[in-house]
Amino acid sequence: MSENIITFYTRKGCTLCDKAKAQILELKDSYPFTLAEIDIAKSDELTERYGMMIPVVLLNGEEIGFGIINKFDISNRLQEKTLNL
């Protein structure tokens, strides 16, 4: 069984990002996943792609949320993916 991967695009000083990360980490006890945090400020391409959208959350490469992140939406998606692993 492989583990889900949550890719979290963020930027330093982003309060929405801080809140979103805390919500994602709260799910760690309930669902197996690896969190890959990527600072978009380190890449012009990522800044151009996600600059106005951060935080952006991908689950196994599929975008599942951006801006104001809803913990319950992510939980539901993790549950679906975990059942299908």
N, C-alpha and C positions, 0 to 999 in steps of 0.2 A: 504494500500500500504506500503510495507516495503522498507527501504532505502538500497541502495547499500553500501557495505563495502569495502573500499580500505585498504589492509594490506600492509604496507610499511616497508620492512626490510632494516635497515640502520646501520651505525656505526659512532661514533663520529670522526670528522676529515676527513670525506669522502666528497671531494668537488663534486663528481658526485651525491652523495646523497643529498647534499644541493641544487644543481641545480634542481634535480628531484622533491624534495619536493616543491620548489617554483613553478614549473610548475603544479604540482598536485593541489596546493592551488589556483592557478589561475582559475581552473575549478570549484571551489566551488560555484561561483556565477551562473554558468550555469546548474549544475547538483546537485541533492541531494545525498550526500554520507557522510559516517562517515569515518574518517581517523584514522586507528589504526597503530601507529608507534612503531616498535619493534627494539630495539638495539640488534644486533646479538652477541655483545661482552658479553652479560649477560648469554649466553647459549653455552656450548661447542657443543651441537648438531646443533644449528643454525649456529654457526661459521663454522662447518664442512660442512654443507649443502650449505650455501650461501656465505661463505667467499670470494670466487673469483668472485662472480656474482653481488655483491651489487652495486647499489641499486636494490632490487627486488620488483616488484609491483604485488600484487594479487588483483583481483576484484571478490568479493564473493567466495574466495577460489581458483580461477583459475588464474594461472600465466599469466600475460599479458605483462610483460616487465622486462628486467634486463639490467644492465650496463648503456649504454647511453639511457635514457628514452626519448621517443618522445611524447610530449604533445598531438599531434594530434591523435596518435594511442590510447592513453588513452581516449581522448575525444570521438572518434568514438565508442570505447567499452562501455563507459558510456552511450552514446546515445542509443546504441542497448539494453543494459540492462534496461535502464529507460523506453524504449518503451514496453519492455516485462514484466514489473512489474505488 
